[in-house]
């Protein structure tokens, strides 16, 4: 089986101000986030990855670019819409402190897989599409490069995918 390396994007302008960015356009990495992504790229430079797959979000694309720039070769770098952030619907763009007053907030914190965001998608649906995309890419990389292939995926809610890939409750 190929090795999947899950990477989260660096800190964003939204993270720094306590906003739930979701799929909002124009949310980029701040300087700390660029430094974090560059450090991830530095750490992965010694690993000859065959691919770096990313969601289409700007913050994810920049993180992927900073990883790719430090690779000796030219890994395949597809963008996959199925790896994008959860659709938070009416919650997108609101502050976390405001969202903490919502009746749904305790469920988000204690049992995220049970949540369906108002006007958005469920965490379970987001998790299912992300995990399916990771498995699809993993099979393709292994078929092309063999079971020793290593690749990086940069996605929105990596903790949920990690939990599901490992068989546990995503957090």
Backbone as a printed PyTorch tensor [residue, N CA C, xyz], in Angstrom:
tensor([[[  0.8450,  -1.1860,   0.0000],
         [  0.0000,   0.0000,   0.0000],
         [  0.8850,   1.2410,   0.0000]],

        [[  0.5230,   2.2280,  -0.7990],
         [  1.2440,   3.4990,  -0.8250],
         [  1.0900,   4.2000,   0.5270]],

        [[  1.9910,   5.1030,   0.8210],
         [  1.9420,   5.8600,   2.0720],
         [  1.3320,   7.2270,   1.8080]],

        [[  0.2930,   7.5360,   2.5490],
         [ -0.3800,   8.8310,   2.4420],
         [  0.0980,   9.7060,   3.5900]],

        [[  0.5780,  10.8930,   3.2660],
         [  1.0160,  11.8510,   4.2750],
         [ -0.0150,  12.9740,   4.3020]],

        [[ -0.7480,  13.0790,   5.3970],
         [ -1.7760,  14.1120,   5.5260],
         [ -1.1500,  15.3960,   6.0620]],

        [[ -1.4250,  16.5000,   5.4000],
         [ -0.8850,  17.8000,   5.8020],
         [ -2.0310,  18.7950,   5.8720]],

        [[ -2.0580,  19.5490,   6.9330],
         [ -3.0470,  20.6200,   7.0700],
         [ -2.4040,  21.9150,   6.5960]],

        [[ -3.2120,  22.8050,   6.0480],
         [ -2.6630,  24.0960,   5.6300],
         [ -2.1620,  24.8720,   6.8410]],

        [[ -1.3090,  25.8410,   6.5900],
         [ -0.8220,  26.7050,   7.6600],
         [ -1.9200,  27.6510,   8.1330]],

        [[ -1.5880,  28.4430,   9.1480],
         [ -2.5600,  29.3800,   9.7240],
         [ -3.0220,  30.3820,   8.6680]],

        [[ -4.2970,  30.6740,   8.7080],
         [ -4.8760,  31.6040,   7.7330],
         [ -5.2670,  32.9200,   8.3960]],

        [[ -5.6220,  33.8550,   7.5530],
         [ -6.1380,  35.1270,   8.0450],
         [ -7.4140,  34.8950,   8.8470]],

        [[ -8.2110,  33.9150,   8.4470],
         [ -9.4470,  33.5920,   9.1770],
         [ -9.1220,  32.9530,  10.5240]],

        [[ -8.1680,  32.0050,  10.5400],
         [ -7.7710,  31.3800,  11.8140],
         [ -7.3190,  32.4450,  12.8010]],

        [[ -6.5320,  33.3810,  12.3240],
         [ -5.9510,  34.4130,  13.1910],
         [ -7.0050,  35.3420,  13.7820]],

        [[ -8.1410,  35.4690,  13.1090],
         [ -9.1940,  36.3710,  13.5900],
         [-10.4100,  35.6390,  14.1570]],

        [[-10.3380,  34.2990,  14.2300],
         [-11.4300,  33.5330,  14.8260],
         [-12.6530,  33.3750,  13.9400]],

        [[-12.4710,  33.3970,  12.6170],
         [-13.5860,  33.2030,  11.6890],
         [-13.6180,  31.7650,  11.1810]],

        [[-14.8110,  31.2560,  10.9510],
         [-14.9730,  29.9620,  10.3060],
         [-14.9830,  30.2310,   8.8040]],

        [[-13.8670,  29.9890,   8.1460],
         [-13.7150,  30.3430,   6.7350],
         [-14.5300,  29.4450,   5.8120]],

        [[-14.5210,  28.1590,   6.0950],
         [-15.2180,  27.2430,   5.1990],
         [-14.6610,  27.3310,   3.8010]],

        [[-15.5300,  27.5250,   2.8320],
         [-15.1360,  27.5860,   1.4230],
         [-14.9950,  29.0170,   0.9140]],

        [[-14.9550,  29.9750,   1.8150],
         [-14.8790,  31.3820,   1.4120],
         [-13.6660,  31.6300,   0.5170]],

        [[-13.8790,  32.4240,  -0.5030],
         [-12.8260,  32.8080,  -1.4320],
         [-11.9690,  33.8890,  -0.7840]],

        [[-10.6810,  33.8880,  -1.0910],
         [ -9.8010,  34.9480,  -0.6250],
         [ -9.1950,  34.7320,   0.7450]],

        [[ -9.3910,  33.5560,   1.3220],
         [ -8.7850,  33.2580,   2.6190],
         [ -7.4220,  32.6310,   2.3310]],

        [[ -6.3850,  33.3760,   2.6720],
         [ -5.0320,  32.9200,   2.3820],
         [ -4.2770,  32.6620,   3.6740]],

        [[ -3.0670,  32.1860,   3.5140],
         [ -2.1920,  32.0040,   4.6610],
         [ -1.6740,  33.3660,   5.1010]],

        [[ -1.5900,  33.5830,   6.4110],
         [ -0.9150,  34.7830,   6.8950],
         [  0.5780,  34.4390,   6.9610]],

        [[  1.4020,  35.3570,   7.4480],
         [  2.8480,  35.0990,   7.4570],
         [  3.2010,  33.8770,   8.3050]],

        [[  2.5460,  33.7330,   9.4380],
         [  2.8050,  32.5430,  10.2640],
         [  2.4390,  31.2870,   9.4820]],

        [[  1.3200,  31.3090,   8.7950],
         [  0.8860,  30.1690,   7.9940],
         [  1.8350,  29.8600,   6.8480]],

        [[  2.3540,  30.8900,   6.1890],
         [  3.3460,  30.6610,   5.1280],
         [  4.6140,  30.0320,   5.7090]],

        [[  5.0180,  30.5110,   6.8750],
         [  6.1920,  29.9270,   7.5380],
         [  5.9320,  28.4670,   7.9130]],

        [[  4.7250,  28.1740,   8.4150],
         [  4.3710,  26.7940,   8.7780],
         [  4.3870,  25.8850,   7.5490]],

        [[  3.8070,  26.3650,   6.4510],
         [  3.7640,  25.5670,   5.2230],
         [  5.1720,  25.3520,   4.6690]],

        [[  6.0070,  26.3890,   4.7400],
         [  7.3930,  26.2560,   4.2820],
         [  8.1330,  25.2300,   5.1380]],

        [[  7.8940,  25.2400,   6.4360],
         [  8.5190,  24.2670,   7.3280],
         [  8.0540,  22.8420,   6.9860]],

        [[  6.7740,  22.6870,   6.7030],
         [  6.2760,  21.3690,   6.2770],
         [  6.9880,  20.9400,   4.9970]],

        [[  7.1470,  21.8800,   4.0670],
         [  7.8750,  21.5830,   2.8350],
         [  9.3150,  21.1890,   3.1040]],

        [[  9.9610,  21.9000,   4.0330],
         [ 11.3440,  21.5670,   4.3980],
         [ 11.4260,  20.1610,   4.9780]],

        [[ 10.4870,  19.8230,   5.8380],
         [ 10.4960,  18.4910,   6.4660],
         [ 10.2390,  17.3880,   5.4410]],

        [[  9.4000,  17.6800,   4.4590],
         [  9.0640,  16.6820,   3.4430],
         [ 10.0610,  16.6520,   2.2910]],

        [[ 10.9970,  17.5860,   2.2510],
         [ 11.9630,  17.6560,   1.1400],
         [ 12.7810,  16.3680,   1.0290]],

        [[ 13.0380,  15.7210,   2.1430],
         [ 13.8210,  14.4860,   2.1360],
         [ 12.9990,  13.2730,   1.7010]],

        [[ 11.6950,  13.4500,   1.5780],
         [ 10.8070,  12.3570,   1.1770],
         [ 10.4700,  12.5490,  -0.3030]],

        [[ 10.9180,  11.6460,  -1.1740],
         [ 10.6300,  11.8110,  -2.6040],
         [  9.1810,  11.4340,  -2.9310]],

        [[  8.2780,  12.3670,  -2.7140],
         [  6.8620,  12.0780,  -2.9440],
         [  6.5600,  12.0560,  -4.4350]],

        [[  5.6040,  11.2240,  -4.8110],
         [  5.2130,  11.1120,  -6.2160],
         [  4.0650,  12.0520,  -6.5540]],

        [[  3.4130,  12.5980,  -5.5250],
         [  2.3030,  13.5060,  -5.7770],
         [  1.9680,  14.3370,  -4.5660]],

        [[  1.3900,  15.4880,  -4.8310],
         [  0.8520,  16.3660,  -3.7920],
         [ -0.5380,  16.7660,  -4.2720]],

        [[ -1.5460,  16.2020,  -3.6500],
         [ -2.9320,  16.4330,  -4.0540],
         [ -3.5310,  17.4590,  -3.1110]],

        [[ -4.2600,  18.4070,  -3.6570],
         [ -4.7920,  19.4920,  -2.8420],
         [ -6.2430,  19.7910,  -3.1840]],

        [[ -6.9050,  20.4230,  -2.2370],
         [ -8.2290,  20.9710,  -2.5170],
         [ -8.0170,  22.2590,  -3.3180]],

        [[ -9.0660,  22.7970,  -3.9120],
         [ -8.9200,  24.0150,  -4.7140],
         [ -8.8360,  25.3090,  -3.9000]],

        [[ -8.9890,  25.2340,  -2.5920],
         [ -8.9630,  26.4540,  -1.7870],
         [ -7.5800,  27.1070,  -1.8250]],

        [[ -7.5600,  28.4300,  -1.8530],
         [ -6.3180,  29.1930,  -1.9610],
         [ -5.2980,  28.7890,  -0.9000]],

        [[ -5.7440,  28.6610,   0.3400],
         [ -4.8220,  28.3210,   1.4260],
         [ -4.2070,  26.9430,   1.2410]],

        [[ -4.9750,  26.0400,   0.6640],
         [ -4.4890,  24.6900,   0.4100],
         [ -3.5360,  24.6750,  -0.7830]],

        [[ -3.8740,  25.4290,  -1.8160],
         [ -3.0130,  25.5190,  -2.9870],
         [ -1.6500,  26.1040,  -2.6360]],

        [[ -1.6430,  27.1340,  -1.7920],
         [ -0.3750,  27.7430,  -1.3860],
         [  0.4530,  26.7730,  -0.5470]],

        [[ -0.1820,  26.0580,   0.3580],
         [  0.5250,  25.0560,   1.1570],
         [  1.1200,  23.9870,   0.2430]],

        [[  0.3370,  23.5020,  -0.7100],
         [  0.8290,  22.4970,  -1.6540],
         [  2.0160,  23.0430,  -2.4410]],

        [[  1.9200,  24.2890,  -2.8970],
         [  2.9950,  24.8950,  -3.6860],
         [  4.2880,  24.9600,  -2.8720]],

        [[  4.1940,  25.3300,  -1.6010],
         [  5.3830,  25.4350,  -0.7630],
         [  6.0040,  24.0600,  -0.4920]],

        [[  5.2030,  23.0160,  -0.5270],
         [  5.7350,  21.6500,  -0.4170],
         [  6.3800,  21.2440,  -1.7350]],

        [[  5.6820,  21.4890,  -2.8350],
         [  6.2000,  21.1250,  -4.1560],
         [  7.5100,  21.8350,  -4.4800]],

        [[  7.6150,  23.0980,  -4.0920],
         [  8.8200,  23.8820,  -4.3880],
         [ 10.0700,  23.2990,  -3.7470]],

        [[  9.9090,  22.5010,  -2.7150],
         [ 11.0520,  21.9430,  -1.9940],
         [ 11.3510,  20.4930,  -2.3800]],

        [[ 10.5860,  19.9570,  -3.3100],
         [ 10.8360,  18.5960,  -3.7810],
         [ 11.9050,  18.6120,  -4.8780]],

        [[ 12.7700,  17.5910,  -4.8820],
         [ 13.8310,  17.5130,  -5.8830],
         [ 13.2540,  17.2410,  -7.2750]],

        [[ 12.2440,  16.4410,  -7.3390],
         [ 11.6300,  16.1110,  -8.6210],
         [ 10.4420,  17.0100,  -8.9060]],

        [[  9.5730,  16.5270,  -9.7680],
         [  8.3550,  17.2570, -10.1160],
         [  7.1670,  16.3530,  -9.8740]],

        [[  6.7090,  16.2690,  -8.6220],
         [  5.5680,  15.3970,  -8.3220],
         [  4.3070,  15.8560,  -9.0500]],

        [[  3.4630,  14.8920,  -9.3350],
         [  2.1460,  15.1680,  -9.8930],
         [  1.3820,  16.0030,  -8.8730]],

        [[  0.6650,  17.0280,  -9.3310],
         [  0.0000,  17.9460,  -8.3910],
         [ -1.4430,  18.2380,  -8.7930]],

        [[ -2.3130,  17.2450,  -8.7200],
         [ -3.7090,  17.4910,  -9.0770],
         [ -4.4730,  18.2460,  -7.9870]],

        [[ -5.5240,  18.8960,  -8.4210],
         [ -6.4590,  19.5620,  -7.5120],
         [ -7.7330,  18.7330,  -7.5430]],

        [[ -8.2850,  18.4520,  -6.3750],
         [ -9.4650,  17.5990,  -6.2920],
         [-10.5490,  18.3010,  -5.4790]],

        [[-11.6480,  18.6230,  -6.1200],
         [-12.7690,  19.3030,  -5.4710],
         [-13.3160,  18.4920,  -4.2990]],

        [[-13.2080,  17.1660,  -4.3670],
         [-13.7240,  16.3240,  -3.2790],
         [-12.9290,  16.4670,  -1.9820]],

        [[-11.7750,  17.1250,  -2.0480],
         [-10.9630,  17.3410,  -0.8500],
         [-11.1960,  18.7150,  -0.2300]],

        [[-12.1440,  19.4680,  -0.7790],
         [-12.3750,  20.8090,  -0.2630],
         [-13.0330,  20.7700,   1.1110]],

        [[-13.0000,  21.8950,   1.7460],
         [-13.5440,  22.0730,   3.0890],
         [-15.0350,  21.7270,   3.1340]],

        [[-15.5110,  21.4790,   4.3030],
         [-16.9330,  21.2580,   4.5380],
         [-17.7220,  22.4970,   4.1100]],

        [[-18.9060,  22.2760,   3.5910],
         [-19.8010,  23.3890,   3.2780],
         [-20.5480,  23.7190,   4.5670]],

        [[-20.1110,  24.7830,   5.2240],
         [-20.6980,  25.1760,   6.5040],
         [-21.9840,  25.9790,   6.3510]],

        [[-22.4140,  26.2070,   5.1220],
         [-23.6800,  26.8940,   4.8950],
         [-23.7430,  28.2380,   5.5950]],

        [[-24.7880,  28.4240,   6.4140],
         [-25.0230,  29.6980,   7.0990],
         [-23.9810,  29.9990,   8.1770]],

        [[-23.1640,  29.0420,   8.5120],
         [-22.1300,  29.2640,   9.5240],
         [-20.8640,  29.8900,   8.9280]],

        [[-20.6660,  29.7120,   7.6310],
         [-19.4510,  30.2100,   6.9960],
         [-19.3040,  31.7230,   7.1760]],

        [[-18.0970,  32.1370,   7.5410],
         [-17.7950,  33.5550,   7.6820],
         [-18.1450,  34.1500,   9.0350]],

        [[-18.7270,  33.3560,   9.9100],
         [-19.0750,  33.8490,  11.2460],
         [-17.9360,  33.5790,  12.2290]],

        [[-17.9110,  34.3230,  13.3030],
         [-16.8620,  34.1200,  14.2990],
         [-17.1650,  32.8750,  15.1220]],

        [[-16.1160,  32.2440,  15.5800],
         [-16.2770,  31.0580,  16.4150],
         [-16.9640,  31.4070,  17.7340]],

        [[-16.6830,  32.5950,  18.2580],
         [-17.3350,  32.9930,  19.5100],
         [-18.8390,  33.1570,  19.3160]],

        [[-19.2590,  33.6380,  18.1580],
         [-20.6830,  33.7460,  17.8440],
         [-21.2900,  32.3510,  17.6570]],

        [[-20.5860,  31.4850,  16.9480],
         [-21.0900,  30.1350,  16.6960],
         [-21.2090,  29.3180,  17.9830]],

        [[-20.3760,  29.6190,  18.9590],
         [-20.4180,  28.8920,  20.2310],
         [-21.7280,  29.1080,  20.9730]],

        [[-22.5100,  30.1050,  20.5820],
         [-23.8090,  30.3500,  21.2240],
         [-24.9470,  29.5870,  20.5420]],

        [[-24.6630,  28.9500,  19.4210],
         [-25.6820,  28.2000,  18.6720],
         [-25.9990,  26.8840,  19.3780]],

        [[-27.2530,  26.4530,  19.2990],
         [-27.6720,  25.1890,  19.9090],
         [-26.8970,  23.9920,  19.3470]],

        [[-26.4750,  24.0820,  18.0970],
         [-25.7690,  22.9860,  17.4400],
         [-24.3090,  22.8600,  17.9010]],

        [[-23.7640,  23.9220,  18.4940],
         [-22.3440,  23.9470,  18.8590],
         [-21.8990,  22.7660,  19.7340]],

        [[-22.6260,  22.4220,  20.7900],
         [-22.1800,  21.2830,  21.6160],
         [-22.0850,  19.9720,  20.8200]],

        [[-22.9640,  19.8020,  19.8580],
         [-22.9180,  18.5900,  19.0300],
         [-21.6760,  18.6290,  18.1340]],

        [[-21.3780,  19.8000,  17.5680],
         [-20.1720,  19.9600,  16.7470],
         [-18.9440,  19.5590,  17.5580]],

        [[-18.9240,  19.9270,  18.8190],
         [-17.7760,  19.6490,  19.6790],
         [-17.7240,  18.2130,  20.1760]],

        [[-18.8700,  17.6000,  20.4200],
         [-18.8790,  16.2670,  21.0360],
         [-19.0870,  15.1170,  20.0580]],

        [[-19.8550,  15.3490,  19.0050],
         [-20.1440,  14.2740,  18.0480],
         [-20.2430,  14.8770,  16.6410]],

        [[-19.1140,  15.3240,  16.0840],
         [-19.1450,  16.0420,  14.8150],
         [-19.7530,  15.2590,  13.6590]],

        [[-19.6390,  13.9470,  13.6610],
         [-20.1940,  13.1710,  12.5480],
         [-21.7180,  13.2070,  12.5150]],

        [[-22.3560,  13.6970,  13.5720],
         [-23.8130,  13.7910,  13.6130],
         [-24.3290,  15.1450,  13.1190]],

        [[-23.4200,  16.0520,  12.7910],
         [-23.8040,  17.4270,  12.4720],
         [-24.1480,  17.6010,  10.9970]],

        [[-25.2520,  18.3220,  10.7630],
         [-25.5790,  18.8390,   9.4350],
         [-25.6750,  20.3470,   9.6050]],

        [[-24.8250,  21.0900,   8.8960],
         [-24.8100,  22.5380,   9.0540],
         [-25.9940,  23.1740,   8.3400]],

        [[-26.6430,  24.1580,   8.9640],
         [-27.7930,  24.8220,   8.3530],
         [-27.4290,  25.4140,   6.9890]],

        [[-28.1090,  24.9360,   5.9590],
         [-27.8420,  25.4200,   4.6070],
         [-26.5600,  24.8590,   4.0140]],

        [[-25.9430,  23.8800,   4.6830],
         [-24.6780,  23.3060,   4.2290],
         [-24.7490,  21.8020,   4.1570]],

        [[-23.6260,  21.1720,   4.3790],
         [-23.5680,  19.7130,   4.2930],
         [-23.3160,  19.1030,   5.6630]],

        [[-23.4550,  17.8130,   5.7220],
         [-23.1720,  17.1080,   6.9700],
         [-21.6790,  16.8020,   7.0440]],

        [[-21.1970,  16.6800,   8.2690],
         [-19.8100,  16.2720,   8.4590],
         [-19.6060,  14.8640,   7.8930]],

        [[-20.6100,  14.0120,   8.0210],
         [-20.4990,  12.6470,   7.5110],
         [-20.3370,  12.6460,   5.9950]],

        [[-21.0840,  13.5010,   5.2910],
         [-20.9670,  13.5860,   3.8270],
         [-19.5940,  14.1110,   3.4290]],

        [[-19.1150,  15.1500,   4.1440],
         [-17.7920,  15.6970,   3.8620],
         [-16.7250,  14.6330,   4.0840]],

        [[-16.8570,  13.9090,   5.1760],
         [-15.8980,  12.8640,   5.5030],
         [-15.9190,  11.7710,   4.4310]],

        [[-17.0930,  11.3480,   4.0150],
         [-17.2130,  10.2810,   3.0230],
         [-16.5660,  10.6840,   1.7020]],

        [[-16.8070,  11.9110,   1.2390],
         [-16.2170,  12.3220,  -0.0420],
         [-14.7110,  12.4840,   0.0660]],

        [[-14.2250,  13.0010,   1.1990],
         [-12.7790,  13.1740,   1.3870],
         [-12.0680,  11.8230,   1.4530]],

        [[-12.6140,  10.9030,   2.2160],
         [-12.0050,   9.5810,   2.3470],
         [-12.0450,   8.8440,   1.0090]],

        [[-13.1490,   8.9560,   0.2830],
         [-13.2410,   8.3130,  -1.0320],
         [-12.1850,   8.8910,  -1.9790]],

        [[-11.9910,  10.1950,  -1.9280],
         [-10.9760,  10.8300,  -2.7850],
         [ -9.5750,  10.3540,  -2.4120]],

        [[ -9.2860,  10.2900,  -1.1280],
         [ -7.9650,   9.8260,  -0.6850],
         [ -7.7420,   8.3840,  -1.1410]],

        [[ -8.7290,   7.5490,  -0.9690],
         [ -8.5900,   6.1480,  -1.3840],
         [ -8.4260,   6.0340,  -2.9010]],

        [[ -9.1460,   6.8520,  -3.6580],
         [ -9.0400,   6.8600,  -5.1170],
         [ -7.6150,   7.2540,  -5.5500]],

        [[ -7.0990,   8.3380,  -4.9630],
         [ -5.7410,   8.7750,  -5.3020],
         [ -4.7020,   7.7520,  -4.8460]],

        [[ -4.9100,   7.1770,  -3.6760],
         [ -3.9680,   6.1890,  -3.1590],
         [ -3.8640,   4.9990,  -4.1080]],

        [[ -4.9960,   4.5160,  -4.5660],
         [ -4.9950,   3.3870,  -5.4960],
         [ -4.3020,   3.7580,  -6.8030]],

        [[ -4.5350,   4.9630,  -7.2970],
         [ -3.9120,   5.4070,  -8.5460],
         [ -2.4010,   5.5440,  -8.3870]],

        [[ -1.9430,   6.1400,  -7.2860],
         [ -0.5030,   6.2840,  -7.0630],
         [  0.1600,   4.9210,  -6.9020]],

        [[ -0.4850,   4.0290,  -6.1710],
         [  0.0900,   2.6950,  -5.9940],
         [  0.1430,   1.9480,  -7.3180]],

        [[ -0.9070,   2.0620,  -8.1350],
         [ -0.9260,   1.3800,  -9.4270],
         [  0.1890,   1.8980, -10.3350]],

        [[  0.4500,   3.1900, -10.2800],
         [  1.4660,   3.7730, -11.1630],
         [  2.8840,   3.6500, -10.6210]],

        [[  3.0560,   3.8110,  -9.3090],
         [  4.4070,   3.8880,  -8.7370],
         [  4.7660,   2.7140,  -7.8220]],

        [[  3.8190,   1.8580,  -7.5230],
         [  4.0950,   0.7090,  -6.6760],
         [  3.7240,   0.9510,  -5.2240]],

        [[  3.7630,  -0.1180,  -4.4140],
         [  3.3120,  -0.0290,  -3.0260],
         [  4.2080,   0.8320,  -2.1310]],

        [[  5.4200,   1.1580,  -2.5700],
         [  6.2980,   2.0030,  -1.7670],
         [  6.1170,   3.4880,  -2.0290]],

        [[  5.1860,   3.8370,  -2.9010],
         [  4.9760,   5.2450,  -3.2450],
         [  4.5260,   6.0420,  -2.0280]],

        [[  5.0240,   7.2570,  -1.9200],
         [  4.6170,   8.1690,  -0.8500],
         [  4.0470,   9.4130,  -1.5060]],

        [[  2.9290,   9.8730,  -0.9740],
         [  2.3080,  11.0650,  -1.5380],
         [  1.6710,  11.8780,  -0.4340]],

        [[  1.4360,  13.1370,  -0.7420],
         [  0.9180,  14.0930,   0.2360],
         [ -0.4740,  14.5190,  -0.1920]],

        [[ -1.3620,  14.6190,   0.7660],
         [ -2.6790,  15.1850,   0.4910],
         [ -2.8800,  16.3620,   1.4310]],

        [[ -3.3140,  17.4640,   0.8560],
         [ -3.5830,  18.6810,   1.6180],
         [ -5.0750,  18.9320,   1.4810]],

        [[ -5.8060,  18.7240,   2.5580],
         [ -7.2470,  18.8510,   2.5040],
         [ -7.7850,  19.7060,   3.6270]],

        [[ -9.0860,  20.0080,   3.5130],
         [ -9.7220,  20.8850,   4.4860],
         [ -9.7950,  20.3120,   5.8820]],

        [[-10.5270,  19.2670,   6.0840],
         [-10.7610,  18.7260,   7.4240],
         [-10.0070,  17.4180,   7.5790]],

        [[ -8.6910,  17.4780,   7.6390],
         [ -7.8680,  16.2800,   7.6660],
         [ -8.1030,  15.4200,   8.8950]],

        [[ -8.4490,  16.0290,  10.0260],
         [ -8.6650,  15.2120,  11.2290],
         [ -9.8250,  14.2560,  11.0270]],

        [[-10.8600,  14.6940,  10.3430],
         [-11.9980,  13.8160,  10.1150],
         [-11.6370,  12.6870,   9.1630]],

        [[-10.8790,  13.0070,   8.1330],
         [-10.4360,  11.9530,   7.2180],
         [ -9.5040,  10.9890,   7.9360]],

        [[ -8.5880,  11.5190,   8.7250],
         [ -7.6450,  10.6780,   9.4530],
         [ -8.4000,   9.7260,  10.3720]],

        [[ -9.3940,  10.2360,  11.0770],
         [-10.1780,   9.3990,  11.9690],
         [-10.8860,   8.2940,  11.2210]],

        [[-11.4570,   8.6150,  10.0800],
         [-12.1890,   7.6210,   9.3020],
         [-11.2550,   6.6150,   8.6720]],

        [[-10.1350,   7.0750,   8.1420],
         [ -9.1790,   6.1520,   7.5460],
         [ -8.6560,   5.1880,   8.5870]],

        [[ -8.5650,   5.6690,   9.8290],
         [ -8.0970,   4.8220,  10.9190],
         [ -9.2210,   4.0390,  11.5790]],

        [[-10.4720,   4.2900,  11.1470],
         [-11.6010,   3.5320,  11.6540],
         [-12.2700,   4.1150,  12.8680]],

        [[-11.8530,   5.3000,  13.3140],
         [-12.4380,   5.8830,  14.5220],
         [-13.4100,   7.0050,  14.2380]],

        [[-13.9670,   7.5400,  15.2980],
         [-14.8550,   8.6940,  15.2180],
         [-14.0160,   9.9070,  14.8420]],

        [[-14.3470,  10.5720,  13.7330],
         [-13.5650,  11.7360,  13.3410],
         [-13.7640,  12.8830,  14.3090]],

        [[-12.7110,  13.5820,  14.5970],
         [-12.7680,  14.7260,  15.4950],
         [-12.1900,  15.9230,  14.8580]]])
